[in-house]
Amino acid sequence: MSPVDEGVRIAELVGTLSYAADLGLGQPMEHCLRQTVIAGRLAELAGASGRDRASTFYLGLLMNTHCHADAAEQASWFADDIGFKAEGVETLGMNTAQTIAFFVRRMASHGSAGQRAKRLVTFPLTGQQLVLGFMTTHSELGARFAERIGLDAAVCSAIGQAYEQWDGKGVPAHLRGEGIGLPARLVQLASPVEVFSRRHGLPAAQAMARRHAGTQFDPALVDLFCEHAGDVLDSLNEAAGWDAVLDVEPQPSRRVSGGDLDVVLEAMADLADLKSPYLAGHSRGVANLVDEAARMSGRSAAERGTLRRAGLIHDLGRLGVSTGIWDKPSPFTDLELERVHLHPHLTDRMLARVTALSAARTIAARHHERLDGSGYPRGLTAGALTPSDRLLAAADVYHAMTEPRPHRPPLDRAAAARQLRAAVGAGRLDGMAADAVLQAAGHRAPARRSWPAGLTAREVEVLGLVARGYSTKQIGQLLVLSPKTVSNHVEHVYAKISVSSRAAATLYATQQGLLGAFEPA
């Protein structure tokens, strides 16, 4: 039985989303895994029930998964939403004056003089409400997400309480003291403890916890942590490894497959697309488009399923890039381009341990690669890109062009089709993939050209490469064909056009206007 047939553990998918949360918080990947271990150890010391320990596990992984939901607003106030959150945790160790200075510096770091002045004047009146509104959004959306993927009601409740405070000044319900469930109280403390202990050492983590005992944190849990801090943080790197964390997943372990897995992946796609208003519905749209294009191309049900899942997960890595970059209306700087070009690699890393999705992950990680090597992140060329890679790339390009972007309104369908075909003509996208996408998107399929001498479209493609001086092996690599198949194509081409040499074939192709439409690097 294949890994796909066996399904995917919910813990694996939740663990993947914890990586997304790490990226969105500006923390190293495994921050959430580490906070989950810390919270679990505190739960054991506190004598938590089995149900509370199970809720603590899932809350530790999911608490911050929606921290990017209002990233556009965060970026408008603080420039870099990820940098703001990464630095913001340090305010727990600051005094009031230092905290105010942090917010002032962030708000004054971008925009025109008038925009900066407006933010600085407005924030003292609305700042606390603004930040609490962010946290309310995160907890509410997180709770709905947990329900949507089928987690226990206790987990949903814990996520909904993730930003409550011991003194009743949290959100959304202003719960106080033990009115907040134990899982929420545990993870609220574990998260900053992880950051402070990693950045500044154990004594700094203890001092931070004591500073906020009785206000933000449960004082009894603070005492418990401070008394057993060495044990709680002992061998944390090993305990917070992927396999080690999944080994303590609450039992019975839940798996999803088939339609149930698709539901979870759709939820993950929707979560990723919250990164920017310009991306709303993008991943679902790409998934649906590539699925229909695959159907029209005669792909098997299994191939279609893999492609659709690749479409759903292809943009998870966007969460690791600031919304201030994604929503920028002017051209990217070189440094910003480096960050943008990294996001398919981040998708690949986030899903690397979910073996059942390995085929979909590989396709997803290549959706910005191009036939001529001009794509990213790896600069792959045609020989390394499968028909599935090519189909997803074409679907993503077309769908993105029909959506609004910060620098342009959405293109109408005709304009998007012209640009897609232009990319084919320039040798960046695959012609057959583009035709399938356009047909799936509802465009009338262009009349099939009648090639000279009875050549097929594939034979014309082979002829063009022969004319450019490519060897049989190189043509096979470019077109993902075996050398024997290429040899057969070349033999048939030569017979049809009545030539016996490459030079003659080149002359024929030139005279018939068959060169220029396919220009691999």
BELTA-V961060 format. One record per backbone hydrogen bond with DSSP energy under -0.5 kcal/mol. NH is the residue of the N-H (numbers start at 1). CO is the residue of the C=O. E is the energy in kcal/mol with one decimal. If there is no record, write none. Layout:
nh: [NH/NH]
co: [CO/CO]
e: [E/E]
This chain:
nh: [6/7/7/8/10/12/13/14/15/16/17/18/19/20/21/22/23/24/25/26/26/27/31/34/35/36/37/38/39/40/41/42/43/44/45/46/47/48/53/54/55/56/57/58/59/60/61/62/63/65/67/69/71/74/75/76/77/78/79/80/81/84/85/86/87/88/89/90/91/92/93/94/99/100/101/102/103/104/105/106/107/108/109/110/116/117/118/119/120/121/122/123/124/125/126/127/130/131/132/133/134/135/136/137/138/139/140/141/142/143/144/145/146/147/148/149/150/151/155/156/157/158/159/160/161/161/162/164/165/166/167/168/171/177/179/180/185/186/187/188/189/190/191/192/193/194/195/196/197/198/199/200/201/201/205/206/207/208/209/210/211/212/213/214/215/216/217/222/223/224/225/226/227/228/232/233/234/236/239/240/241/245/246/247/248/248/249/256/260/261/262/263/264/265/266/267/268/269/270/271/272/273/274/274/275/276/279/280/282/285/286/287/288/289/290/291/292/293/294/295/296/297/298/299/304/305/306/307/308/309/310/311/312/313/314/316/318/319/320/321/325/326/327/328/337/338/339/340/341/342/342/343/343/345/346/347/348/349/350/351/352/352/354/355/357/358/361/362/363/364/365/366/367/369/370/371/373/373/376/382/384/385/385/386/390/391/392/393/394/395/396/397/398/399/400/401/402/403/405/408/411/416/417/418/419/420/421/422/423/424/425/426/427/428/429/434/435/436/437/438/439/440/441/442/443/451/454/455/460/461/462/463/464/465/466/467/468/469/470/475/476/477/478/479/480/481/486/487/488/489/490/491/492/493/494/495/496/497/498/499/505/506/507/508/509/510/511/512/513/514/515]
co: [2/3/4/256/254/9/9/10/11/12/13/14/15/16/17/18/19/20/21/22/23/22/28/30/31/32/33/34/35/36/37/38/39/40/41/42/44/43/49/50/51/52/53/54/55/56/57/58/59/62/64/66/68/70/71/72/73/74/75/78/79/80/81/82/83/84/85/87/88/89/90/91/95/96/97/98/99/100/101/102/103/104/106/107/112/113/114/115/116/117/118/119/120/122/122/123/126/127/128/129/130/131/132/133/134/135/136/137/138/139/140/141/142/143/144/145/147/146/152/152/153/154/155/156/157/158/159/161/175/216/215/165/163/166/176/177/181/182/183/184/185/186/187/188/189/190/191/192/193/194/195/196/196/197/201/202/203/204/205/206/207/208/210/217/212/212/212/218/219/220/221/222/223/224/228/229/231/233/235/236/238/241/242/243/244/245/246/8/257/257/258/259/260/261/262/263/264/265/266/267/268/269/270/271/272/273/276/277/279/281/282/283/284/285/286/287/288/289/290/291/292/293/295/294/300/301/302/303/304/305/306/307/308/309/310/313/315/316/317/318/322/322/323/325/333/334/335/336/337/338/339/339/340/342/342/343/344/345/346/347/348/349/351/353/354/355/357/358/359/360/361/363/364/366/380/428/370/380/368/371/381/381/382/384/386/387/388/389/390/391/392/393/394/395/396/397/398/400/408/405/401/412/413/414/415/416/417/418/419/420/421/422/424/423/423/430/431/432/433/434/435/436/437/439/438/449/451/452/456/457/458/459/460/461/462/463/464/466/465/471/472/473/474/475/476/476/482/483/484/485/486/487/488/489/490/491/492/493/494/494/501/502/503/504/505/506/507/508/510/509/509]
e: [-1.6/-0.7/-1.0/-2.9/-2.6/-0.8/-1.5/-2.8/-2.4/-2.0/-1.9/-1.6/-1.3/-1.5/-2.4/-2.3/-2.3/-2.4/-1.9/-0.6/-1.0/-2.6/-1.7/-2.4/-2.5/-1.9/-1.8/-2.4/-2.6/-2.3/-2.4/-2.3/-2.4/-1.9/-2.1/-2.2/-1.1/-2.6/-2.4/-2.0/-2.3/-2.3/-1.9/-1.9/-2.6/-2.4/-1.2/-2.0/-2.4/-1.7/-1.8/-1.9/-2.2/-2.4/-2.9/-1.8/-1.5/-3.3/-2.1/-2.3/-0.7/-2.7/-1.7/-2.6/-2.3/-2.0/-1.2/-1.4/-1.9/-1.5/-2.0/-1.4/-2.3/-2.5/-2.2/-2.0/-1.9/-2.6/-2.6/-2.1/-2.5/-2.0/-1.2/-0.5/-2.6/-2.3/-2.2/-2.2/-2.3/-2.0/-2.3/-2.6/-0.6/-1.3/-1.8/-3.8/-2.7/-2.6/-2.5/-1.9/-1.8/-2.0/-2.3/-2.2/-2.3/-2.4/-2.5/-2.6/-2.1/-2.2/-1.9/-2.4/-2.3/-1.9/-2.4/-1.9/-1.3/-2.6/-0.6/-1.9/-2.3/-2.2/-2.4/-2.0/-1.0/-0.6/-1.4/-2.0/-0.6/-1.1/-2.5/-2.1/-1.8/-2.2/-2.3/-1.8/-1.9/-2.4/-2.3/-2.4/-1.1/-2.4/-2.3/-0.7/-1.7/-2.3/-1.6/-3.0/-2.5/-1.9/-2.6/-2.9/-0.9/-0.8/-1.6/-2.3/-2.6/-2.4/-2.2/-2.6/-2.2/-1.2/-1.0/-2.6/-1.5/-1.1/-2.2/-2.1/-2.4/-2.1/-2.6/-2.9/-2.2/-1.7/-2.6/-2.1/-0.7/-1.2/-2.2/-2.1/-1.4/-2.6/-2.3/-1.7/-0.6/-1.3/-1.5/-2.6/-1.4/-0.8/-1.9/-2.0/-1.7/-2.6/-2.5/-1.9/-2.2/-2.4/-2.6/-2.1/-2.3/-2.2/-0.6/-1.0/-1.7/-0.9/-1.8/-1.0/-2.8/-2.3/-2.7/-2.5/-2.7/-2.4/-2.9/-1.8/-2.1/-2.5/-2.2/-2.0/-2.5/-1.2/-1.5/-2.6/-2.4/-2.4/-2.2/-2.4/-2.7/-2.2/-2.2/-2.3/-1.8/-1.9/-1.1/-1.6/-1.6/-1.7/-1.9/-1.9/-1.3/-1.8/-2.8/-1.7/-2.6/-1.8/-1.6/-2.6/-2.9/-0.6/-1.0/-0.6/-1.4/-0.6/-1.9/-1.9/-2.0/-2.5/-2.6/-1.6/-0.5/-0.9/-1.7/-1.3/-1.8/-1.7/-3.0/-2.3/-1.7/-2.6/-2.6/-1.4/-1.4/-1.9/-0.6/-2.5/-1.9/-0.6/-1.5/-2.1/-2.0/-0.6/-1.4/-0.6/-2.3/-2.0/-2.3/-2.1/-2.1/-2.3/-2.7/-2.3/-2.5/-2.5/-2.4/-1.9/-1.3/-1.3/-2.6/-1.7/-2.9/-2.7/-2.3/-2.2/-2.3/-2.3/-2.4/-2.0/-2.0/-1.5/-2.5/-1.8/-1.6/-2.4/-1.2/-2.4/-2.5/-2.1/-2.2/-2.7/-2.4/-2.4/-2.1/-1.3/-2.7/-1.0/-1.0/-1.9/-2.2/-1.9/-2.5/-2.8/-2.4/-1.6/-2.6/-2.7/-1.1/-1.6/-2.3/-2.7/-2.3/-2.1/-2.5/-2.6/-0.8/-2.4/-2.2/-2.7/-2.1/-2.3/-2.9/-2.6/-2.4/-2.7/-2.9/-2.0/-2.4/-2.5/-0.7/-2.0/-2.2/-2.8/-2.4/-2.4/-2.6/-2.5/-2.5/-2.1/-1.2/-2.8/-0.5]
